[in-house]
């Protein structure tokens, strides 16, 4: 028992139970736990013994065999589920490995066909009125291999490539700093520039493709007009090292932004 009760508390529990209340009702009425109430009643030897007639047990077994769950039987006959299980075992009725909707052989074949046709799991669950847990249990029971989770697929093969999630909008998204990110496949010549999510900032990718080589980690690309979304080549400037916002190299004589490093003369 979770706590010690005084003699007066125990007597109140026993009195409430003997007045016809169920253990759950006694616990709620007196503010105690169901297990503690059950322990007090058991120690006092006043627990009511549920006795069922042979006709009732036969009716319970028949209902169970046609597909009524233990929970539904418990509510129908006013008997706790563990008592329902004892009745089933006593009458040699095989219990199903899980509760819920039971599918017949034709329904199971239909379920497998829908699964192999790559229909979404939620659509299959709604069609049969089953839960995700029940769906997966049927798949295990029928030795049907599970699909690869969508996060194990990459690029256009990803299940959310055309969805509304941030990282699956057709391979283009925006990061927390406001830069446009482009998904790059493993066979792309610029795959070495990818982050852990296989994305490359668009401004770096535009510059790399213009130069015809991947950029090094030391090289940075600056937006001349300060707009991180403006990734036109004419708005980008290659730098080495960090650079501040709103600062761009230009020719002091003509004002051109087309500035490139040159070798120093001897």
Backbone bond lengths (Angstrom), bond angles and torsions (degrees), N, CA, C in turn:
res aa  C-N    CA-C-N  psi(-1)  N-CA   C-N-CA  omega(-1)  CA-C   N-CA-C  phi
1 X - - - 1.457 - - 1.518 108.48 -
2 X 1.312 116.49 139.15 1.454 120.33 -174.56 1.511 113.22 -67.39
3 X 1.366 119.17 -27.77 1.456 120.84 -178.29 1.525 108.93 -148.32
4 X 1.350 114.68 164.63 1.471 119.88 179.19 1.519 108.96 -90.78
5 X 1.322 115.50 136.35 1.463 120.83 178.34 1.509 109.72 -109.32
6 X 1.310 115.55 146.18 1.465 120.67 174.92 1.528 108.65 -75.62
7 X 1.311 114.81 166.96 1.468 119.51 179.72 1.527 110.71 -60.62
8 X 1.351 116.41 -37.35 1.465 120.02 -179.67 1.528 110.58 -66.41
9 X 1.372 118.03 -40.18 1.463 121.15 179.46 1.529 111.24 -65.98
10 X 1.327 115.48 -41.93 1.466 119.11 178.15 1.523 110.84 -62.14
11 X 1.338 115.89 -41.36 1.462 119.74 -179.50 1.519 110.77 -65.00
12 X 1.331 117.08 -36.21 1.467 120.89 179.08 1.528 110.35 -66.79
13 X 1.342 116.38 -39.44 1.463 120.91 178.16 1.525 110.43 -63.56
14 X 1.331 115.64 -46.57 1.470 120.60 -178.84 1.521 110.55 -63.71
15 X 1.348 116.07 -42.23 1.469 120.15 -178.77 1.525 110.66 -63.97
16 X 1.353 117.47 -42.17 1.466 121.07 -179.85 1.526 110.90 -65.55
17 X 1.318 115.75 -37.00 1.478 120.11 -179.63 1.518 110.87 -70.61
18 X 1.331 116.85 -43.42 1.454 120.85 -179.01 1.525 112.42 -71.33
19 X 1.352 115.26 -14.42 1.471 118.94 175.98 1.526 111.39 -77.83
20 X 1.331 116.93 -3.11 1.455 120.81 175.88 1.514 115.01 109.98
21 X 1.320 117.36 1.04 1.470 120.40 179.41 1.527 110.72 -79.26
22 X 1.310 116.08 147.41 1.460 120.95 174.35 1.527 109.52 -76.58
23 X 1.331 116.74 165.56 1.465 120.72 -178.50 1.530 110.53 -58.29
24 X 1.334 116.58 -42.64 1.463 120.54 179.47 1.528 111.03 -60.72
25 X 1.327 116.65 -40.72 1.465 120.65 179.95 1.525 111.40 -68.64
26 X 1.332 116.42 -39.44 1.476 120.23 177.96 1.523 109.82 -62.53
27 X 1.336 116.20 -45.13 1.466 120.17 -179.25 1.518 111.38 -60.71
28 X 1.339 115.99 -42.61 1.466 120.03 -179.73 1.520 111.08 -69.97
29 X 1.316 116.17 -38.98 1.460 121.04 -177.78 1.526 112.17 -65.49
30 X 1.354 115.99 -41.75 1.470 120.27 -175.71 1.530 113.53 -100.33
31 X 1.328 116.88 -2.12 1.467 119.59 177.18 1.512 114.03 75.55
32 X 1.323 117.55 32.84 1.463 121.84 179.01 1.528 109.65 -114.52
33 X 1.323 116.28 168.81 1.448 121.35 175.16 1.514 111.33 -80.12
34 X 1.338 116.47 149.46 1.466 120.29 -177.93 1.522 111.55 -62.86
35 X 1.335 116.50 -39.85 1.465 119.10 -179.94 1.520 111.76 -65.00
36 X 1.331 115.58 -40.50 1.470 119.30 179.58 1.526 110.75 -64.98
37 X 1.344 116.73 -41.96 1.462 120.79 178.28 1.521 109.89 -62.62
38 X 1.329 115.95 -43.12 1.464 120.11 179.96 1.528 110.83 -61.45
39 X 1.351 116.73 -40.07 1.467 120.80 179.78 1.522 111.24 -64.51
40 X 1.344 116.53 -42.84 1.469 120.49 179.15 1.529 110.13 -61.27
41 X 1.309 116.83 -44.77 1.461 121.10 -178.76 1.524 111.56 -67.39
42 X 1.343 115.35 -37.73 1.459 119.34 179.30 1.516 111.10 -66.33
43 X 1.350 115.92 -43.47 1.462 119.70 178.70 1.526 111.53 -64.25
44 X 1.340 116.05 -32.27 1.467 119.86 179.93 1.517 111.80 -81.46
45 X 1.339 117.21 -10.26 1.460 121.24 178.80 1.512 114.05 69.59
46 X 1.332 117.46 31.81 1.465 120.13 -176.82 1.527 112.58 -115.37
47 X 1.322 116.80 8.20 1.465 118.95 179.87 1.524 110.19 -63.38
48 X 1.321 115.94 133.73 1.451 120.64 179.72 1.529 109.69 -75.28
49 X 1.299 116.42 134.67 1.456 122.01 178.03 1.515 108.90 -93.04
50 X 1.322 115.38 123.20 1.461 119.44 179.92 1.522 108.70 -82.42
51 X 1.295 116.55 119.11 1.455 121.28 179.16 1.527 108.03 -113.76
52 X 1.313 116.01 128.24 1.451 120.28 179.81 1.526 109.69 -114.41
53 X 1.307 115.19 146.20 1.466 119.75 178.31 1.525 109.53 -79.74
54 X 1.304 115.14 164.46 1.462 120.61 178.96 1.518 110.69 -62.29
55 X 1.329 116.74 -37.12 1.464 120.93 179.89 1.531 110.72 -65.28
56 X 1.354 115.45 -39.97 1.467 118.95 178.97 1.519 111.04 -64.99
57 X 1.334 116.43 -42.85 1.455 120.33 179.86 1.527 111.05 -64.14
58 X 1.328 116.84 -38.96 1.462 120.10 178.10 1.527 110.65 -64.73
59 X 1.334 116.26 -38.93 1.464 120.44 179.00 1.531 110.59 -66.27
60 X 1.342 116.22 -40.22 1.467 120.55 178.70 1.528 110.12 -63.30
61 X 1.312 117.03 -45.59 1.467 120.84 -179.39 1.524 111.22 -63.92
62 X 1.333 116.27 -40.24 1.462 120.13 179.78 1.528 110.81 -65.46
63 X 1.329 116.57 -43.70 1.469 120.54 178.33 1.522 111.09 -62.00
64 X 1.329 115.83 -40.29 1.465 119.78 -178.52 1.526 110.84 -66.13
65 X 1.318 116.61 -39.64 1.464 120.80 -177.55 1.521 112.65 -68.39
66 X 1.344 117.73 -24.06 1.468 120.03 178.83 1.523 111.97 -90.40
67 X 1.357 116.61 1.61 1.462 119.04 172.38 1.508 116.77 115.21
68 X 1.326 119.23 1.99 1.473 120.75 178.07 1.525 108.59 -76.77
69 X 1.324 116.68 130.55 1.462 121.14 -175.66 1.522 111.73 -73.69
70 X 1.330 115.26 164.66 1.464 120.68 178.22 1.525 110.96 -61.69
71 X 1.334 115.74 -38.13 1.467 119.58 -179.93 1.523 110.34 -63.63
72 X 1.336 116.61 -44.04 1.464 120.41 179.31 1.524 111.02 -65.14
73 X 1.343 117.08 -38.71 1.464 120.67 177.62 1.521 111.04 -65.10
74 X 1.330 116.03 -38.81 1.463 120.63 179.51 1.527 110.63 -60.57
75 X 1.344 115.85 -42.18 1.471 119.63 179.13 1.532 111.46 -71.90
76 X 1.326 116.07 -37.50 1.475 120.28 -176.82 1.523 112.13 -66.97
77 X 1.339 116.38 -42.10 1.462 119.98 -174.70 1.531 113.07 -102.60
78 X 1.329 117.12 -1.74 1.463 119.63 179.62 1.512 113.34 66.84
79 X 1.320 116.14 33.65 1.462 122.40 -178.09 1.525 108.73 -121.22
80 X 1.324 117.40 141.12 1.456 120.04 179.59 1.524 110.87 -65.81
81 X 1.332 115.38 155.10 1.463 120.13 -174.06 1.526 112.50 -62.89
82 X 1.342 117.29 -37.02 1.465 118.52 -179.34 1.536 110.44 -65.36
83 X 1.347 116.26 -29.71 1.462 119.35 176.19 1.527 110.51 -71.92
84 X 1.331 116.18 -37.62 1.464 120.43 175.37 1.528 109.75 -59.21
85 X 1.320 117.14 -44.03 1.470 120.96 179.83 1.529 111.09 -62.96
86 X 1.328 116.94 -40.42 1.469 120.02 178.83 1.531 111.25 -63.97
87 X 1.335 115.99 -38.94 1.465 119.92 178.51 1.520 110.27 -64.14
88 X 1.339 116.81 -42.91 1.466 120.91 179.51 1.525 110.67 -63.06
89 X 1.321 115.82 -44.01 1.464 119.67 -179.66 1.531 110.94 -66.67
90 X 1.338 115.54 -39.03 1.461 120.12 -178.45 1.527 111.04 -65.56
91 X 1.319 116.45 -29.02 1.463 121.00 -179.31 1.522 112.61 -100.68
92 X 1.356 115.46 14.19 1.473 121.42 175.82 1.535 112.97 57.80
93 X 1.316 115.59 39.03 1.469 121.12 176.01 1.522 108.14 -94.81
94 X 1.335 116.70 121.80 1.467 120.40 -178.94 1.516 110.02 -68.59
95 X 1.317 114.78 127.26 1.464 119.17 179.28 1.523 110.29 -87.54
96 X 1.340 117.16 141.41 1.465 121.26 177.25 1.524 108.06 -70.90
97 X 1.352 117.79 152.02 1.464 120.12 -176.46 1.517 114.48 -67.77
98 X 1.334 118.27 -14.60 1.452 119.72 177.13 1.523 108.84 -153.54
99 X 1.307 114.78 160.98 1.452 120.19 178.29 1.521 109.76 -87.02
100 X 1.302 117.50 166.14 1.446 121.56 176.71 1.519 111.33 119.73
101 X 1.327 115.11 -167.08 1.452 120.99 -178.64 1.521 109.66 -68.95
102 X 1.318 116.31 132.06 1.455 120.72 177.83 1.521 109.25 -105.02
103 X 1.316 116.51 127.05 1.454 121.98 -177.27 1.523 109.70 -97.12
104 X 1.339 115.30 139.02 1.462 118.46 176.44 1.529 109.87 -79.06
105 X 1.317 116.37 -178.90 1.471 120.35 -173.82 1.523 112.13 -62.59
106 X 1.338 116.91 -41.85 1.469 120.17 179.49 1.523 111.28 -65.21
107 X 1.330 116.72 -39.97 1.465 120.48 178.85 1.528 111.25 -66.03
108 X 1.328 115.76 -37.42 1.457 119.12 178.13 1.526 110.93 -64.88
109 X 1.334 117.36 -39.99 1.462 120.29 177.14 1.525 110.89 -64.10
110 X 1.339 116.03 -39.35 1.466 120.42 178.15 1.525 110.72 -65.07
111 X 1.334 116.17 -40.23 1.466 120.79 178.44 1.527 110.69 -59.95
112 X 1.332 117.05 -46.56 1.457 121.01 -179.68 1.525 110.92 -63.48
113 X 1.344 116.93 -40.77 1.461 120.55 179.13 1.524 111.06 -62.23
114 X 1.331 116.88 -42.16 1.467 120.89 178.75 1.521 110.56 -66.13
115 X 1.335 116.35 -38.97 1.465 120.93 179.37 1.524 110.72 -64.31
116 X 1.351 116.24 -43.36 1.458 119.99 -179.03 1.526 112.45 -71.17
117 X 1.332 116.56 -22.58 1.468 120.80 175.85 1.518 112.17 -81.79
118 X 1.353 115.97 6.43 1.477 123.04 176.95 1.515 113.33 65.21
119 X 1.330 117.47 28.17 1.459 119.04 173.68 1.530 109.19 -68.54
120 X 1.326 118.07 144.86 1.463 120.31 179.92 1.521 111.68 -57.92
121 X 1.314 116.10 142.95 1.467 120.71 -178.53 1.525 111.60 -57.67
122 X 1.338 116.65 -39.42 1.468 118.84 -178.34 1.522 111.50 -64.83
123 X 1.337 116.94 -34.17 1.461 120.21 178.17 1.527 110.48 -66.99
124 X 1.338 116.61 -39.58 1.464 120.78 178.08 1.527 109.90 -66.13
125 X 1.322 116.54 -42.42 1.460 120.54 -179.63 1.525 111.14 -62.52
126 X 1.342 117.18 -42.93 1.470 119.90 178.71 1.525 111.13 -66.06
127 X 1.324 116.73 -36.92 1.466 120.70 -178.65 1.524 111.48 -61.89
128 X 1.336 117.13 -41.32 1.470 120.86 -177.17 1.529 112.78 -98.85
129 X 1.339 117.09 -7.59 1.458 119.88 -178.13 1.508 113.20 68.92
130 X 1.341 116.42 38.96 1.467 121.16 -178.45 1.518 109.70 -119.09
131 X 1.327 115.09 165.29 1.460 120.85 178.72 1.526 109.75 -89.65
132 X 1.328 115.67 169.79 1.459 120.52 177.25 1.522 111.03 -61.74
133 X 1.346 116.30 -40.63 1.463 120.48 179.05 1.524 110.90 -61.08
134 X 1.334 116.56 -44.36 1.464 120.12 179.76 1.530 110.99 -64.57
135 X 1.332 117.10 -40.25 1.472 120.57 178.00 1.516 110.82 -58.43
136 X 1.314 117.06 -48.23 1.462 120.72 -178.17 1.521 111.97 -68.38
137 X 1.312 117.62 -31.51 1.462 119.68 176.88 1.524 110.83 -68.36
138 X 1.322 116.70 -38.55 1.466 119.19 176.05 1.525 110.33 -65.11
139 X 1.318 117.61 -39.17 1.464 120.71 179.37 1.531 110.54 -62.60
140 X 1.343 116.44 -41.61 1.467 119.66 176.94 1.517 111.01 -65.77
141 X 1.332 116.83 -43.49 1.455 121.36 -178.24 1.526 110.97 -62.23
142 X 1.326 117.40 -35.23 1.460 122.63 -177.44 1.529 111.90 -94.33
143 X 1.350 116.58 9.31 1.471 121.93 177.32 1.526 112.52 56.95
144 X 1.321 115.86 36.36 1.461 120.84 178.10 1.526 108.55 -94.23
145 X 1.353 118.71 123.98 1.468 120.20 -178.80 1.516 112.01 -65.20
146 X 1.310 115.32 144.01 1.458 121.30 177.55 1.514 110.06 -72.59
147 X 1.319 116.02 152.56 1.457 120.49 175.53 1.516 109.89 -74.53
148 X 1.328 115.52 156.85 1.467 118.75 173.99 1.516 108.18 -69.70
149 X 1.323 118.40 132.46 1.468 120.05 176.56 1.520 110.11 -56.00
150 X 1.359 116.16 147.25 1.459 120.16 -175.47 1.516 112.91 -60.29
151 X 1.355 117.07 -24.29 1.466 117.59 -178.11 1.535 111.64 -79.26
152 X 1.338 117.51 -5.58 1.455 120.26 174.67 1.523 112.05 -88.14
153 X 1.334 117.18 -6.16 1.448 121.52 177.07 1.523 108.69 -99.98
154 X 1.305 116.05 154.46 1.449 119.90 -174.70 1.530 110.82 -126.50
155 X 1.339 114.72 153.45 1.444 120.52 173.48 1.515 113.06 59.69
156 X 1.342 118.05 -141.20 1.466 121.50 -176.57 1.527 113.50 -60.10
157 X 1.350 118.71 -19.79 1.462 121.43 179.44 1.527 111.65 -79.67
158 X 1.336 117.22 -9.10 1.459 120.65 -179.15 1.518 109.82 -67.69
159 X 1.337 116.59 138.60 1.455 121.50 -177.55 1.513 114.22 -61.35
160 X 1.336 117.76 -20.51 1.457 120.81 -177.75 1.533 111.93 -113.35
161 X 1.326 115.59 22.26 1.467 119.27 -177.32 1.517 111.75 -57.56
162 X 1.325 117.01 -37.99 1.459 120.98 -179.61 1.516 111.92 -105.42
163 X 1.338 117.19 12.50 1.463 120.82 -177.48 1.511 112.25 -83.88
164 X 1.331 115.08 -169.34 1.456 120.48 -175.64 1.511 114.69 -97.62
165 X 1.338 118.05 0.58 1.445 119.59 -178.68 1.526 110.67 -70.53
166 X 1.302 115.63 157.03 1.460 121.18 -173.43 1.515 113.11 -58.41
167 X 1.320 118.38 -44.76 1.459 120.77 -172.36 1.529 113.44 -96.07
168 X 1.364 117.79 12.56 1.455 117.29 -177.12 1.525 112.12 -131.95
169 X 1.311 118.59 29.92 1.458 121.60 179.74 1.521 109.96 -88.88
170 X 1.308 116.12 67.52 1.447 119.89 177.26 1.512 113.82 63.68
171 X 1.325 117.44 24.88 1.460 120.52 176.24 1.509 114.39 87.04
172 X 1.325 118.44 13.19 1.467 121.24 179.75 1.517 109.08 -135.70
173 X 1.325 116.55 130.87 1.454 120.54 -178.46 1.521 108.96 -152.18
174 X 1.318 116.42 -176.58 1.470 122.36 179.48 1.517 108.48 -128.76
175 X 1.323 117.06 132.08 1.456 119.54 -179.27 1.521 111.20 -87.84
176 X 1.318 116.44 -178.44 1.458 121.45 -176.11 1.509 114.62 -65.74
177 X 1.339 118.15 -19.93 1.464 121.25 179.08 1.528 112.51 -91.21
178 X 1.329 116.10 1.04 1.460 119.60 177.74 1.511 114.22 89.25
179 X 1.342 118.40 8.39 1.455 121.44 179.17 1.531 110.23 -90.22
180 X 1.328 115.62 140.39 1.462 120.33 175.55 1.517 109.19 -74.89
181 X 1.357 115.70 133.43 1.456 121.83 -178.87 1.523 109.08 -114.13
182 X 1.334 116.31 139.24 1.456 122.60 -179.16 1.522 109.06 -118.47
183 X 1.343 116.28 132.20 1.457 120.28 176.84 1.522 109.38 -73.92
184 X 1.340 116.00 135.19 1.465 122.11 -178.51 1.521 107.77 -126.23
185 X 1.331 116.34 128.10 1.456 121.26 -178.73 1.512 112.91 -73.94
186 X 1.341 117.38 165.14 1.465 121.19 -177.38 1.532 113.32 -67.36
187 X 1.331 117.63 -21.37 1.465 120.74 -179.56 1.519 112.63 -93.26
188 X 1.312 117.40 0.23 1.464 120.64 -179.24 1.531 110.13 -71.50
189 X 1.335 118.57 141.39 1.477 120.78 178.73 1.526 113.47 -58.72
190 X 1.339 116.40 -19.27 1.462 119.69 -177.43 1.538 111.50 -109.07
191 X 1.335 115.76 23.55 1.466 120.36 -179.01 1.525 112.34 -63.63
192 X 1.326 117.81 -24.44 1.471 120.74 -179.37 1.526 111.91 -66.50
193 X 1.314 118.00 -14.73 1.467 121.82 -178.68 1.527 111.85 -91.38
194 X 1.326 119.46 -1.38 1.459 122.36 -174.81 1.531 112.26 -71.30
195 X 1.345 114.45 154.24 1.463 119.47 171.12 1.524 108.74 -91.48
196 X 1.323 117.66 -169.66 1.466 120.79 -176.44 1.519 112.54 -66.23
197 X 1.331 117.16 -22.02 1.456 121.48 178.21 1.516 112.25 -95.07
198 X 1.339 116.76 9.87 1.468 123.22 177.90 1.530 112.56 69.53
199 X 1.333 116.64 27.98 1.458 121.13 178.12 1.530 110.15 -112.39
200 X 1.346 114.65 151.38 1.462 122.00 177.43 1.523 107.37 -128.03
201 X 1.336 119.26 135.78 1.467 119.69 174.92 1.527 110.11 -57.10
202 X 1.317 116.12 133.70 1.464 120.37 -173.90 1.517 112.32 -60.12
203 X 1.339 118.14 -38.48 1.463 119.34 -177.69 1.532 111.39 -65.88
204 X 1.329 116.86 -34.74 1.459 119.21 176.67 1.532 111.13 -71.34
205 X 1.338 115.66 -36.95 1.459 119.76 179.82 1.530 111.17 -67.49
206 X 1.340 116.86 -40.03 1.470 120.78 177.70 1.523 110.60 -61.65
207 X 1.323 116.24 -43.57 1.467 120.09 -179.52 1.527 110.72 -67.69
208 X 1.333 116.95 -41.80 1.465 120.30 -179.43 1.527 110.86 -62.59
209 X 1.327 117.13 -42.76 1.457 119.95 179.34 1.525 111.54 -67.83
210 X 1.308 116.50 -31.97 1.465 119.88 176.21 1.526 110.80 -66.68
211 X 1.330 115.98 -40.32 1.471 120.51 -179.50 1.529 111.79 -80.31
212 X 1.326 116.41 -20.48 1.457 119.89 -179.09 1.509 114.10 79.58
213 X 1.339 117.48 22.58 1.467 121.95 179.35 1.522 109.24 -156.12
214 X 1.342 118.08 153.80 1.464 119.82 174.49 1.526 110.81 -65.61
215 X 1.304 116.46 148.27 1.459 120.64 176.55 1.522 109.64 -80.80
216 X 1.317 116.56 150.27 1.463 121.20 175.48 1.520 109.23 -82.70
217 X 1.318 116.51 166.54 1.459 120.47 179.60 1.523 111.89 -66.09
218 X 1.337 117.33 -25.25 1.456 120.74 -179.21 1.531 111.97 -78.54
219 X 1.327 116.81 -20.81 1.461 120.38 -177.51 1.529 110.39 -85.47
220 X 1.308 115.87 136.20 1.457 122.17 177.43 1.522 108.66 -123.09
221 X 1.320 114.81 159.74 1.463 120.78 179.49 1.519 108.19 -121.35
222 X 1.329 116.01 125.80 1.460 122.30 -174.85 1.526 110.75 -104.78
223 X 1.342 116.53 138.02 1.460 121.71 172.96 1.529 108.17 -86.06
224 X 1.302 117.27 115.69 1.466 121.32 -174.01 1.532 111.44 -62.88
225 X 1.336 117.32 -44.01 1.475 118.82 -177.11 1.528 112.81 -87.66
226 X 1.331 117.35 4.10 1.461 121.17 177.54 1.511 114.92 80.41
227 X 1.333 118.35 -1.51 1.465 121.96 179.64 1.521 109.00 -90.74
228 X 1.335 116.46 109.86 1.466 120.83 -176.05 1.520 112.97 -68.24
229 X 1.344 116.98 -15.21 1.454 120.63 179.39 1.532 112.90 -92.32
230 X 1.323 116.34 -9.78 1.464 120.55 -178.85 1.526 108.66 -91.08
231 X 1.324 116.09 93.69 1.456 120.74 -174.90 1.527 113.14 -105.04
232 X 1.340 115.77 30.04 1.460 118.98 171.88 1.527 109.10 -67.81
233 X 1.318 116.39 144.98 1.460 120.08 -177.09 1.523 111.74 -57.93
234 X 1.336 117.08 -38.00 1.471 120.24 -178.91 1.524 112.78 -68.85
235 X 1.350 116.92 -13.00 1.464 119.98 177.98 1.524 112.17 -99.40
236 X 1.325 117.34 4.80 1.458 121.23 -176.24 1.522 110.83 -113.06
237 X 1.320 114.56 146.21 1.466 120.29 -179.98 1.524 109.01 -138.60
238 X 1.322 115.54 127.30 1.464 120.95 -179.11 1.510 109.90 -77.91
239 X 1.322 116.67 132.81 1.461 122.42 179.00 1.524 109.07 -129.35
240 X 1.306 115.30 170.28 1.461 122.47 171.66 1.514 106.93 -120.79
241 X 1.339 116.70 121.64 1.452 120.73 -178.07 1.519 111.30 87.87
242 X 1.328 115.46 -177.13 1.457 121.71 -177.92 1.517 111.10 -72.04
243 X 1.330 115.00 154.58 1.456 119.98 178.01 1.516 109.28 -142.07
244 X 1.304 117.03 152.32 1.449 121.75 -178.75 1.514 111.84 -88.62
245 X 1.323 116.54 159.17 1.448 120.73 179.15 1.525 110.12 -70.38
246 X 1.315 116.00 143.64 1.459 121.07 176.41 1.510 113.84 74.07
247 X 1.334 116.69 12.84 1.462 120.26 178.93 1.518 109.19 -119.52
248 X 1.303 116.30 121.06 1.459 121.21 -179.50 1.521 109.46 -134.68
249 X 1.326 115.95 142.89 1.459 120.38 175.72 1.528 109.84 -76.28
250 X 1.287 116.42 137.50 1.460 120.92 174.86 1.525 108.41 -148.20
251 X 1.321 114.44 164.59 1.470 119.54 179.49 1.525 109.28 -73.59
252 X 1.313 116.55 127.20 1.465 120.54 -178.83 1.521 111.86 -68.26
253 X 1.336 117.98 -20.00 1.461 120.77 -178.09 1.523 112.29 -89.50
254 X 1.351 116.64 -50.67 1.470 118.61 -175.48 1.512 113.99 -107.10
255 X 1.352 118.75 -12.17 1.461 121.88 179.65 1.511 114.81 82.39
256 X 1.349 117.62 8.39 1.458 120.44 -179.46 1.525 110.34 -72.35
257 X 1.352 114.32 142.13 1.459 119.98 176.18 1.520 111.54 -89.91
258 X 1.296 117.19 -1.79 1.461 121.27 -179.96 1.524 108.76 -80.56
259 X 1.326 114.84 75.26 1.460 121.96 -175.26 1.516 108.66 -110.20
260 X 1.330 117.91 129.80 1.452 121.97 -179.42 1.527 108.53 -131.17
261 X 1.348 117.59 150.59 1.469 119.63 177.49 1.510 110.67 -71.97
262 X 1.317 116.45 144.37 1.482 121.46 177.97 1.517 108.60 -129.80
263 X 1.313 115.82 156.55 1.454 121.99 178.03 1.515 109.72 -70.33
264 X 1.327 115.29 139.59 1.480 119.67 177.09 1.520 109.17 -75.06
265 X 1.326 114.98 141.08 1.464 119.77 177.84 1.526 111.78 -75.22
266 X 1.309 114.46 161.58 1.482 118.58 178.99 1.527 110.21 -73.29
